[in-house]
Amino acid sequence: MGQPDIWHFAENHSALGLEDFLPELLEENSISEVQTRTLTRGPSLQGRASDERVLRVASQARSRSQKSDMPFWEAMMAMATDEAPAVRRAIFREALYHRSDADDLDRNFVPTLEFVSTLRGAGFCESHERGITALTSVVSVSGEERHLPLLDFRVSPSEFHTELITELLTILGERGYLVDSGRSYHFYGARTASAEDFWAFLGRAQLMAPFVDERWIAHQLISARASLRLSTNSVRHLVPPRLVAWSDGLRLLSPVRQRR
């Protein structure tokens, strides 16, 4: 893939949402069906663990993470080295927790026109407080299964981080759309990929940790697909994802500023 040297940045990103670029992205790639999934957000470690020793370490790791911006599970693993073997093993078991696809409330292929109509009609807003509707990477192009390059980041949204992430994507050779997810960023690649190329994309992106959410990537690899949230809810995701930047050549009718 070529490396774009210009990104466009939304002057007022609150005015631009998924509905401003996803329909064009799907049409440009001749995508006839997309896959969506509906699920309930899984419990946190503190919400599911019953071992008081693990909960003690988790509380300390949470504090360490907040003070140093160290990822929570990196802090957990670092602190595990000071624990007794039984506690370490309990922490390692918890680190492997993964929500099975069988836990999805719904997962379907949806015709692109139907998906776009729902998106434009704000049909993915206002899920229940722990509910999530997500778009998966799996799409259908002329009956062939392909993947949209999707990526989740772990840095908080800011003007500096927006520029940093676009630089990172440029080095990865990726073109597409960067979205402020509320807590961090999501990326939607401009061109579909084969399964083999998609796994390579995730592997290369994982090398960009800690900016990229490497545990998110691990969970996507286990599921054999990636997913990014579409919906809002009343507790964790109060506002819909908003577009903040896109690669040169991907046109939108909006005021932009350009940086090389």
Secondary structure, 3 states (H helix, E strand, C coil): CCCCCCEEEECCHHHCEHHHCHHHHHHHCCCCEEEEEEEECCCCHHHHCCCHHHHHHHHHHHHHHHHHCCCHHHHHHHHHCCCCHHHHHHHHHHHCCCCCHHHCCEEEEEEHHHHHHHHHCCCCCCECCCEEEEEEEEEEECCEEEECCEEEECCCCCHHHHHHHHHHHHHHCCCEEEEECCCCEEEEECCCECHHHHHHHHHHHHCCCCCECHHHHHHHHHHCCCEEECCCECCCCCCCCEEEEEECCCCCCCCEEEEC
